[in-house]
Structure formats: C-alpha cells, structure tokens
C-alpha cells in the first residue's frame, strides 16, 4: 500500500507512515494502490484504476459487528437497509463490504425465523 498523504510505499499493516508520520489511510493526496497523486474528490485513480472511495480497510470492531448481526436477525429490515448502505459505500473486495453482506444475510435469516414462528 502507499500512504494517502505523501505517497510513500508501506506495509499493508502500517498504522503510521514512516515518511510523513501520519495515518497512511487518512489522507487523499495519493492512491493507496499505486502512489500516484490524486485530487480530493476523485473516486478512482486515473493511473491504475484503483478505488479511492472507501479505500481504507476499516472494519467494525468485534463487539459492534456481533451487535449488528444480532440486531439484523431481530429486525430484518435493519439488516437489509444498513447492510445495503454499507455495501454501496465500501470498496469492492474490502472486509467492510463482506461484513455488510453478513448483515443482509442475517436479516434474511431473521425474516425466515419470524415467518416460521408465525406459522407455528
């Protein structure tokens, strides 16, 4: 990965840039995939085609993630809407997008359980 602030190449697990000392995922001056300069409102890199929107690999904490899953099962509409919003805004292939799918699936499971409970 490349620092979004200064463009220095870093390990994917870096939490601070050794070039500028800032959060390497916090800026918007460089592409995280190739290091090319980018503009503030740019959503894809014109050099490599990589996604700039939602490019950080943020994930929900374990507690929040489990809470959202449980809430999605109890209130299926929540899982569908919340998961759908986050799927739309997350970068393709990101962990955040995979977790958003889990909320949608949990909502479907919740809906099926509610229907089964209503029938019984």
PyMOL commands that set and color helices and strands:
alter all, ss='L'
color gray80, all
select helices_A, chain A and resi 62-74+76-89+95-119
alter helices_A, ss='H'
color red, helices_A
deselect
rebuild
show_as cartoon
